[in-house]
Amino acid sequence: MNTPDDLRTLQDMPVIGSLDELAGLLAARGGLYLRWSRGPGFDLAEHTSRDGLTGIELPGLSANPLDAEPWWEDRSLRVWAARRLHDYSHLPRIRGPGVRPWLLRGTEAGRGPDNEPLVRDVAPLGWVADAVIKEAESVVAGQNGEWGPMSREASPEETRRRGT
């Protein structure tokens, strides 16, 4: 169990400062995930996510897998990482202040309602700097196809609740 001091320390994790650094981490090891939240200091105190529709406690933290799929073959991990970051870059606007991406390792415990991995035994590895998100947006914009974040608009009730 994490102590309050451990949780505060987790907020001071290393920072991944470039898309090349992130791609290098993906090349060096598999089983990495990206989570958009207020950080492991908040998340690990709860240990799980909840289904937004029903409130049901899920068997792990929802996260986005960063391993390149086999169909990606030998294409650029930099572009893959940019795409994965860009896919969920809308979350800070929807979830509110303090939400940002962080890299983790963990054990997949199941799938959430949006088919996202649910991860437990989480080992936080580092924050992803805002500059990396901007770099990812630039890389995605430089590709030939049209692509945008997987954004859901907030419901009127959710907007009222968050005050946005």
Residue pairs with C-beta under 8 A, 6 or more apart in sequence:
2 10
2 44
2 45
7 40
7 41
7 42
7 44
7 45
8 41
9 41
10 39
10 40
10 41
10 44
10 124
11 39
11 40
11 41
13 39
13 40
13 102
13 124
13 125
13 126
13 127
14 125
14 126
14 127
15 126
15 127
15 128
15 129
16 22
16 25
16 103
16 126
16 127
16 128
16 129
16 132
17 129
17 131
17 132
18 129
18 131
18 132
18 135
19 78
19 81
19 82
19 85
19 132
19 135
19 136
19 139
20 78
21 132
22 81
22 85
22 103
22 128
22 132
23 76
23 77
23 78
23 80
23 81
25 32
25 103
25 125
26 32
26 66
26 67
26 68
26 77
26 80
26 81
27 77
29 105
30 67
31 67
31 105
31 106
32 65
32 66
32 67
32 103
32 104
32 105
32 125
33 63
33 64
33 65
33 66
33 103
33 104
33 105
33 106
33 117
33 119
34 63
34 64
34 66
34 84
34 85
34 88
34 101
34 102
34 103
34 104
34 128
35 43
35 61
35 62
35 63
35 64
35 101
35 102
35 104
35 119
36 64
36 88
36 91
36 92
36 95
36 99
36 100
36 101
37 43
37 61
37 95
37 99
37 100
37 102
38 98
38 99
38 100
39 98
39 100
39 102
39 124
39 127
40 102
40 104
40 122
40 124
43 61
43 122
44 122
44 124
47 60
47 61
47 120
48 57
48 58
48 59
48 60
48 61
48 118
48 120
49 58
49 60
49 61
49 62
49 112
49 118
50 56
50 57
50 58
51 58
51 112
51 113
52 113
53 113
58 110
58 112
58 118
59 109
59 110
59 118
59 120
60 106
60 108
60 109
60 110
60 117
60 118
60 119
60 120
61 106
61 118
61 119
61 120
61 122
62 112
62 114
62 116
62 117
62 118
62 119
63 104
63 106
63 116
63 117
63 118
63 119
64 84
64 87
64 88
64 116
64 117
65 84
65 117
66 80
66 81
66 84
66 103
68 75
68 77
68 80
72 80
78 139
79 139
79 143
81 136
82 135
82 136
82 137
82 139
82 140
83 136
83 140
83 147
85 101
85 128
85 132
85 133
85 136
86 133
86 136
86 137
86 140
86 147
86 148
86 149
87 149
87 150
88 101
88 149
88 150
89 133
89 136
89 137
89 149
90 149
90 150
90 151
91 99
92 99
92 100
94 151
94 152
94 154
96 162
96 164
100 127
100 128
100 130
101 127
101 128
101 133
102 124
102 125
102 126
102 127
102 128
103 124
103 125
103 126
103 127
103 128
104 119
104 122
104 123
104 124
104 125
105 122
105 123
105 125
106 119
106 120
106 121
106 122
106 123
107 119
107 120
107 121
108 117
108 118
108 119
109 118
109 119
109 120
110 117
110 118
111 117
111 118
112 118
140 147
154 162
154 164
